[in-house]
Amino acid sequence: MAENKAQDGWGEEMDVKSHLSTYDAFIEMSKWGTVGIAVLLILMAFFLL
């Protein structure tokens, strides 16, 4: 039942599983990219200042 609510408003041509897995991967890469940049900035501040 919950899966049907997630698909409300989605067209027949859209692959819901593919879309959601792509979105999850994007969020995961964004999270780790942000952590990586923060670590890089901290290391730069430590070694360059």
Secondary structure in CASP SS format (residue, H / E / C, confidence):
PFRMAT SS
TARGET T0000
AUTHOR 0000-0000-0000
METHOD secondary structure of the structure
MODEL  1
M C 1.00
A H 1.00
E H 1.00
N H 1.00
K H 1.00
A H 1.00
Q C 1.00
D C 1.00
G C 1.00
W C 1.00
G C 1.00
E C 1.00
E C 1.00
M C 1.00
D C 1.00
V H 1.00
K H 1.00
S H 1.00
H H 1.00
L H 1.00
S H 1.00
T H 1.00
Y H 1.00
D H 1.00
A H 1.00
F H 1.00
I H 1.00
E H 1.00
M H 1.00
S H 1.00
K H 1.00
W H 1.00
G H 1.00
T H 1.00
V H 1.00
G H 1.00
I H 1.00
A H 1.00
V H 1.00
L H 1.00
L H 1.00
I H 1.00
L H 1.00
M H 1.00
A H 1.00
F H 1.00
F H 1.00
L H 1.00
L C 1.00
END
